[in-house]
């Protein structure tokens, strides 16, 4: 197909068309550099071949170059693309606009690099002007001239889902209904609608492209990064792309338990976006527990065509990874589906900063004042997209001097500046933020905690009605509204509030009394307990208030698990002692079981109580029986490395347990391994079924065994190896019979080589040149 045929008669792949009006796209707002990149992507998609970009200054009149096959007997011809961008939305192309390129065109023709010459612009193009310009190019020696204006570019973008995947910022330049299929779920609509103002500022980075590839290859991706690094933005973009599939349903979830409730094996078209999958500000141990059991269902969902995108802060996932151990998702354990979003090129940083300043709410005079200093901000090593967004919002830059030092410090020390910004808000506005803070999952207008709300009202001195009136003023900057729930626009706002409240002990007392129990158990820690990053530390002077609040925890399996975990790992000895001494009946509560016995927080609390001589003998004996049963029946010897938990078993019974393991468990291992194979879930990895058995064999070997026992252990290991191979074969046969009818081919991206850009280090025109236009 010739270039002309491709450009003029091209049909969308697969016959897929966008639904909705052919409304215009605000191409005049994206800046000259982004427009140049957009034009190259249009050529890539239309021609289906790599396009090489030359940056301004020494481009020789070539904004892009591509090869066009002229026939089998001839060498490929060179085609040139010249892009012209204007910030004037009403401007129309005139014949004289080509005058500045005439000398370049002659040189390119003479050098054999303009057999085809394409002039692309975001200006509107009238037919008579296009005819005259094409004739003029022919007189200069161009055989195949093309004049492509705004109408053509908009039409091409609208007809190509693949192009929108490569240049996703176009989602924010027009009416969403013209891009996203009307069959999206209501939840997806609410999700994407809240991101529409931000989509036009988006810059597709290498992390974006790698995430797209990972989902296509593995069905799942985990995006890791520091706060404000852009994890959620990538999630929103890829979710938007996924929603274009008419058979897809995009679900934005907040916890692994939501996934288990929302997964339907009979619906293969679901795309799950789970932001802050292991906790937003601190690690949620209950989430780790949930994922340990949910990952097997997630693997099955992937096999049935579902797709997943998870995000997490780096330090939170690292803590979760250690606790998950062998229970982690294989694609996460080997890092094949884990992407670091923080590694940005200088060009990516500059474009991100340009977009946020250009599309932000700052005045034109402010933009003009900071324009000379933006290159220094983009060059900050720890540049963060989320902080660049704040630079475009006057709510976050009050009092910020338009100088290099101030602007660079804004990027280098974002937490400190955000704390200053929150402290500078009026008392009533701060009260609104605190009200959201104490409702960890967000303040729901219809179902919030009245005790927590009343505590904030008493703490701040404002009525609940007046506090809620401030939400509208904070919307878009500090808060977002989704349905009836108000939540922070970014988790770093909660981080800043944590630091502010840490310095105000009088507020801490009220928060302990008023915060939801989920917030206390999931985000607080005691002063003398091991430090947890970003957790709010409760001073020892408030131990009594904390004990009283913990005692009022409702008896529910989920909350009991969190309570036992808090008592085991976050409570100081003083708080633990007071809690068990005054409310010993709490120890008898039921909670979730754990995959491995050593991770059971109830038993960990029993072990701590036993060490402090607070555990009733009845509960110690019950715990000891649980441990012995785990070892003999489930082959779970994980607690053998935990001296405190091992102490729950009396010395005599510990000896008996060792004898039983040698005389009963070892000889029956062959039968137990066979039972594991028979009951194996093929949705899980074959070796995951034998984690406990292999760990038990290692523990037994470490205890010291005779030659006969050593032979039995080696036989068991050989049987496990053969069983894993047999299960892998069964799993492979089963997988080959599962068809994937879901069409995800529109979530594709180009290869790294195809997107490589030859940036000119000697270019004299700054990307920020027209940021104040």
N, C-alpha and C positions, 0 to 999 in steps of 0.2 A: 504494500500500500504506500502511495506517495505521501509526502507531507501534506499536500493540499487535501487529498482524500481523507487523511487521518484527521486533519483539523476541521474540515467542513462537514464530512458525512459520518463522523464517528458516532457510533451508538454505544450506550452504556453497556458494560460487560454484564452478561446474565439478564439483560433486559430490565434491570432494576432502575426505577425512576424515583426521584424524591417526590414526596406528597406535599401539596400546598401551592400557594401562589408563587409566581416567579418574581418575587420582590427583589429589590436591589440590595447589594452588599456595600457597606461603607468602606470601600477600598481606599478612599482618600485619607482615612484615619490611621492606617497601619504603618506609615513611614516608608521612606524610599528603600531602605535595606530589606525590610520584610516583603515589600512588593516585588523586589528583584528575586528573592527566594521563591515567592509564590509563583512567579512566571516560570522559573526553572522547573518547579514541580508540575505545573500544567504541561510543559513540554515533555517531561519524563513520562507522565501518564498517557498523553496522547500518542507519543512516538514509541513508548515502551522500550526506551533505550536511555542509558546514562547521558546526562547533560552536564558539561563542565562549566563552572561559573568563574568569571573573572571580575574581581572587585574594581571599584571606581579608581580613577587616577591613571593607571597604566593598563587599561583594558583594551586599548587599541580599537575602541569602538565596538567591542564585543562584550555584551553583558553575559552571554552564554553561547556555547558552541556545541553542536551535535553532528553526528555523522548520518547522512541520508543515503542508503543504497540506491545507486542509479541503474543497476542491472548487473548481471553476472559477468559480463565481459568488460566492465568498467570498474575502475577504482571508486570507492565511496566518495561522494561529494561532501564538501564541508558546508554546513549551514550555520548562520549567525543569527542570534537573537539580540535585539537592542530594546531595553526597557526604559520607559519614561514615566515617572510618577509625579503626580501633582497633589497638593493638599487642598486644592479648590474643588469641591464636589460638583460645581456647576460648569467647570471648564470643558470646552469641546476642542478636539484636535483640529489644528489648522495646517495648511500646507507649509507655512513658514516654519513650523515646529521641526521639520526635517532638515532645515538649513544647516544646523550645527553638526549634522552627521554626514554631510555630503562628502567631505574630504576623506573621512574614515571609510565610507562605502567604496570610494574609488580605490583606496589602498587595499581593502579586503578583496575586492573583485580582482585586482591585479595579482594578489597573492593566492588566488584560487580558494578563498575562504568565504565567499558569499554567493555560491551558486544559488542558494536559497537565503533570503534575507527577511527576517520576521521583525516587524516593529510592533511591540506590545506596550500598551498604555492603559492606565485606569481612566483616561479621559473618554468621553463619549465620542463616537466616530460616525459622522454622517456619510452616506453612501457616495455622494459626489466627491467628497474630500478623499475617501479611500481610493476611488478610481484614479484621481489625479496623482496621488502619492505613488500608487503602483506603477503608473506610466512613467513617473519621474525616476523611479528606481530602475526600471528597465533601460532607460536611456543611459544610466550609469553602469550598465552591464550585468545587472542582476537578472537571472533567468526566471526565477520564481519568487516574486515579491508578495508579502502578506502584511496586511495592516489589521491588527487585532485590538479592538478597544474594550471598554468596560463591559459592554453587553456580551461579547463573546466569552470573556473570562468568567463572568457571573454564570452564564449558561453552562459552561464546562464544569465549574465547581458544583453546581446544583445537580448535574447528571452523573456525577462520579462519587460514589461512597468511598472509593479507594483514595481519591484526591483529598476528600475531607478528612480521611484518617491521617494523611501525610501532612496536611495543613489545617489542624483542628481549630486554629483561632478563628476561622470563618464562622464557626458556630455562634460566636458572639457578635457577628457583624450584621445580622438580620433577624428575621422573625423565626423563632424556633419551630413554629408549626410548618414551615416550609422545608425543614430538614429532618425532623424527627417524626416517624410514622405515628399516626393517630391511634394505633392499636397498643401503644405503650400503656403499662399499668399506671394507675393513679399514683402509686408510690414513686415510680420512676419520674413522673411528671413533676411531683413536688421536689424530688431530689434535683433534677436538672434545672428546674425553674430557679432554684436558689443559687445556682452556679452561673446562670446566664450572664450577669454583669461581669463575671471574671473570665469567661471563656475567650473573649476577644483579646485579652492580654496574654493569652497562653503562648508559650514558645515550645515547640516540639524538640526536646533534647534527646541525646543518645539514650538516656534512661527510659524515655518514653518509647523509643523504637525497640529497645531491648525488652521492655515489658510486653509490648505487642507480640514480639516473636516468642517470648516465653509462654504466653497464653495460647498462642497457636500451636506450640510444640508440646507443652505439658498440661495445658488446661488450667493452670494455676500460676500465680506469681505473687511474691512477697516483696513489697517495696520498703526498703529501710532507709532512714535518714534522720538527721537531727531535726529538732523543732524548726518549723518555717522553711524546710528545704524543698517543699513542693510535692510531697507524697499525695496529699488529698487532691491536689489539682490534676495530677496524672490519673488518679482514680476516677475523677469526674469526667475527664476527657474520654478515657477508654470506655467508661460506662455509656457515655453518649454515643460513641461509635457502635457499641454493641446493640444499643436500642434501635438502630436503623434496621436490624434484621426483623422483618415482620413476624417471625416466629419466636422472637426473644422476649423475655421479661426481665427487666433489670430490677434487682432488689438491693437496697442499701440497708445494711444491717449494722448493729452496734455490739453484738456479742455472739459467741459460738452457739449459745442456746437459741438465739434467733434463727441461726441457720438450721438447726435440727428441727425447729418448728416450721421453717419455710421451705424445706427441701421436699420436693415431690418427685419420686423416681419415675413417674409417668409423664413428667413434663421436662423434656430434654433441653428446652431452650432457655433455661434460666441463667442469668449472669449475676453473680453475687459480688457486691462490693462491700468489704468489711473494713472500715476505717479504724485505726488504732485497735487492731485485733486482740492485743494482749494487755490493753489498758491504755488510757489516754495520757495521763501524767505520771502514773506509777504502775508497776506491774500488778495486774489483778490475778492473784493466785487462784481464784475461782475460775477465771478464764482459762488458765493453764490446765486446770483439772477438767474443764469442759472440753478443751481441744484434744486432750489425751484420748477421750472417748469419741469425739466427733470426727477426728481425722479419718477413721475407717469409713464413715458415712460419706465424707468428702471425696475419698478416693472412688467410692461407688458412684457418686454423683458425676464425677469427671468421666467415668466410663460410660455413663448414660448421656453424655453431651453437655453437661453443665460446665460453666467456666467460673473461675474465682480470681478475685484480686484483693489481696490483703495488704495493709500497711501497718508499720510499727516504728516507733523510735528505736534507734540502734541499741541503746543500753537496756531498754525494756525487753526487746526480743532476745538479746544475749542472755539475760537472766532467765527468760522463759525457755530458751533452748537448753540450758543446763538442766532445768527441772524436767523437761520433756524427755530428754535422753533418747532411748530407743523408741519411744512412743511418738516421736516427731514425724512429720510428713517426709517421706524419702526425698522428695524434690527440694525440701528445705534443708534436710540433714546434709545433703551433698552439695548444697548451694547452687544447683542447676537452675532453680527457679527463684533465686533470691537476687534482687537488684539494689545497688546503692545509688540513690538518686542525687547524692550530694556532689558528685564529680562533674563540674560544669566547665566548659571552655570559656575563654574570655569573650568570644563572640556570642555565646549563649547568654552569658551574664549581661552583656551590653544590651542585647535585644530584650531580655526580660525587664531590665531597668527602664529601657526606652518605653516599652509598652505600658508599664505601670505609671510612669510619669505622664505619658501622652494621654492615656485614657483616664487618669485620675481626676480628682475634683479640685486640684490646685488651680490657682489663678494663672493667667497667662504671664503676668509680671513675675510671679514666683518661679515659674518654669524658666523664664528668661534669665533670672538671677542665678539659678542653680545649674543651668546648662553647661557653663564652662567647667564645672566640678564633677559632672556625672561620670566621666571616664575614670576618675580616681576612685569613685565609689564602686564601679563595676570591677575594678582591679583588686578589690579587697580579697585576700585569699579565702576567707570564710564567708564569702558572699552568700546570702540566703534570699530566695525568691519572696518568701513571706515578709521579710523586712523591706524589700524593694516595694512591695505592695503598700506598706505603711507610708513610704515616702510620698506616694501619690495621694494620700488621704490627709487633709489638713487637720483632722482630729488628732493625729499622731505627731504633727510637726509644729505645734504651737511653741513659739519661743526658740525654734531651731534656726540658728544663723546660717545663711546661705554661703558658707565657706567650706573649703576643703576639709579642714580639721573637724568641724562640727558634723558634716555629712558623713565623713568616713567613720567617725566615732559612732554615729547612729547605726551604721552597718556592723561595726566591729563589736559593739557592746549593746546589742538589742534588748536584752533583758533589763539592764539597768535603766535604759531610756523608757521602756514600757512601764516599769515601776514608777518612774517619775511622772509619766503621762497619767497613769491611773490615780496617783496621789493628787494630781492637779485637778481632777474632776471634782465637781461639787459633791457635797455630802450625800445628797439624794441620789445622784447618779451612782456613786460608790455603793450605796445601799442596794440599788438594783443589781449591781454586779455580785454583791455578796449573797443576795437572794438566789441568784442562779448558781452560785458556787456551792451553797449548802445542799442544793438538789443536784447531785452528781450527774444524773442522766439528763438534766435540763429541767427548767421550770415549766410544767404543764399547767395551762390556765384552768383546765378542767379537773385535774387529778393530782395536784401538788400536795405535799405534806403540810397540814395546817399547823402542826406543832413547830416545825422548822420555820415556816413563814412567820408565825407569831414571834418566835425568838428573834428573828432578824428585825422585825418591826420594833420590838422593845429595845434591842441593842442599838439601833440607829436613831430611834425617836421619831420615825416617820410611819404613817399608817400604811397598811399593805396596799391600799388603793393608790396612794400617792407614789409609792415605790413602783408599782406596775405602770403608772403613767410615764415613767422615765424610759421604759423599754423602747418606745417608738423613737426617742431621741438617740438611743444607742444603736438602733438597727442599722446594719450595713457596715458599721465600724467595729464595735465591740460585741454586738449580739446579732444572731440570725433567728428568724422565725420560720419554723417548719410545721405546718399545720397549726396546732395550738400550743406547740412547745417552743420556748425560748431557750437558746443555748449559746455558748460562747462561739464567736466567729472563728476562733482558733484556740487550741489547748494552751498556748503560751500565755493567754490572758489569765487562765487559772493558775499557771506557774507564778505569774506576777502577784496575783492575789495571795497565794500561799506565802510568798516572801513578805508581803505587806502585813499580813495577819500574824506572821511569826514575830514581828516587832511590836505587836500590840496585845499583850497578855490579857487585858481587860476584855478584848473581843474574843479571845480564845475560850474563855469561860462560857460565854454565851453560845459560841459555835458548838462546843461539846454538848451543851444542853439542847441546841436546836438543830444541828446538822442531821441529815438522815443517817441511819445506822449504816447504810451502804457506804456513805462517804467516810464515816469514821473508821470502819473496819477495812476499807479498801485504800484510803489515802492518808491516814494518820499513823503515827508511830510514837512510842514513848521516848522520853529524853535519854534514858540509859540503855535503850535497846540498840542493836546494830543499825547504823545509819542507812537509810533508804533514800536514794536520790529523788529529789523533788517531793518527798513526803512532808506533810506538815507535822512538826515535832511538838508533842504535848509536854509542857514543862512538868517536872515532878510536883510542883506546888498544886497542880490540878489533878493529882492522882485520885483523890476521893471523888471528885466530880466525874471523872472518867469511869471509875468503878460503878458508880450509881447508874451512869448512862448505859454501860455495857450490860448491866443486870436486866435492863428493860428490852433487850434484844428479843424480838418475837421468835418463838420456837418453830422455825421452818427449816427444812433440810438444807437449803441453800445458805440461809443466814447462820445456821448452826455451824456449817462447815467454815464459813468466814470467821465466826467467833472463835472456834477452836484454833484456827490458823493464827488469828491475832494473838490469842493467849500463848500460843506456842512460840511464835517468832517475833512478834512486835511489842509485846508487853514487857515492861521491866520486871525484875524480881519482886519489887515492892507492889506493883499493880497486880501481878499474878497472885502473890501471897494474899493480899487483901480480897481479891475477887473470889478465890477458892475458899478462904476462911469464912467469908460472909455468905457466899451463895454456892455452896458445894453441890447443890442439886443440879446446877447447870451441867456438871460433868455427866449426868445420866441422859442428856439429850441425844437424840439420834441425828446422824448427818450422813452425807454421801459416803460411799466406800471409795477406795482409791485403787487404781490399777496395780500399784505396788504398795505393799503393806507399810514400807518405811515412809511413804508420802501421806499416810493417813493422819491428818492434823488432830483428830480425836485421840489417837494413841500417843501422838507426840505430846499432847497436853497431859495425858495420864502419866507419861514418863517423867515430865517435868514436875508434876504434882508429887509423884512417888519420891523423886530426888529431894524435894522439900518436905517430905513426910506429911503430906496433906491428902494423899489418896487413900480412901477407905479400902480395907482389905478385900471387900466384895468386888470392887471395881478392878483392883489389881489382879485378882484371880481371873476375872472375866477377860481382861486384856491379855493375860498370859495364855489362856486357852485359845484366844483369837490368833495369837502369834504362832503357837504350836500347830494349830490347824492349818495356817497358811504355809508353814514349812512342810508338813507331812502330806497334805492333800493337794495344795496348789503349787508345790515346789518353789515357793516364794521365800527365799532366804535373804532378801535384801536388808532386813533389819539386823542381820548379824554384824554389820559394820557400824551400827548405832549403839554405842555402849549404854546410853541413857535408856533407850527402848529395850535393849536386851536385859536391862536390870529389872524389868517387870516380871521376868521369869525367875523363879526361885532357883538357887544353885542346884538343888537336888533334881528339880524338873529339867534343868538345862542339861544335866548329865543324861537323864533319861531320853531327852530329845535327841542328843547326839547318838545314843545307842540305837534308837528307833530309825534314825536316818540311815545308819550303817546296815542294820539288819532287815529293815522293812522297805525303805524307800529305794535304796540302790538296787536290790534284786528285782524290784517291780518297775524299773524305769522303762524297760522295753514296752510294757503294756501301756504305761502312761503316755509315752511318745506316740504310740499308735492311736490312742484316744485323741490326742491333740490333732493328728493328721485327719482323723475322721470328722472332727468338729470344726476344722479350719474354715475361716471365712476367706473366700478367694478374692474379696475386695481389698484385703490387706496384703502387705508384702509377705512372701513365704517365710522369711527368716524371723519376722516379728512374732510369730507364734511360739518360738522356742527361746525367747529371751530369758524367761524365768528358769527354764530347764538348764540352759547353758550357764546362767549365773549360779544356779544351785550346784552344778557340777564343779565350778571353780571354787565355790565356798567349801564344798566337801573336801576337795583336794588340798585346799589351804589348811584345813583342820588336821591334816596328817592321816593317811590311810595305809593299810597293808597292801601287799601285792595283789591279793584277790580283789579288793575294793578298787584298786587302781585299774585293774583289767576291766572291771564292770564300767568304770567311768569312761574309759577309752571306747568300749563297745557302744556306750550310749551316745558319745560324740559322733561316732561313725554313723549310727542310726539317724541322728539328727541331720547330718549332712545329706544322707540319702533321702530323707523325708523332705528336706528343703528343695532338692532337685525335683522330686516327684510333684510337690505342690506347685513349683514354678512351671512345670510342664502342663499340669491341669489348668493353671491360671491362664497360660498362653493359649491353650485350646479354647477356653471359655471366652477370652477376650477377642479371639478371631471371629467368634460367632456373634459378637455384639456389634451391630451396625450403628454408625453415628450419622443420623439424618440431619443434624444441625448444620446450617451453612454459616460458617464463621470466616469464609474466605475474604469477606470485606474488611476484617480486622487484620490487615497486612501492612507491611512497611517495606521500605527499600533496604537493600543491603548497605552495610557501612561504606563499602567501596563506591556504591552508586551515589551515595550522598556526600562523598568527600568533596570539600570545597577548597579551592586554591586561593585562600585569602592573601591579599597583597599587603605585606607589612609596611610598605612605603606609601600606602594610601593616605591621601591628605584630607579627605572628607570624613568627618566624624559621623558615626551613626546617630548622634544626638543633634545633628545639624538642624533638623526641622521639628524637634520635639516641642517647641513653643509656637508652632504655626497653627 
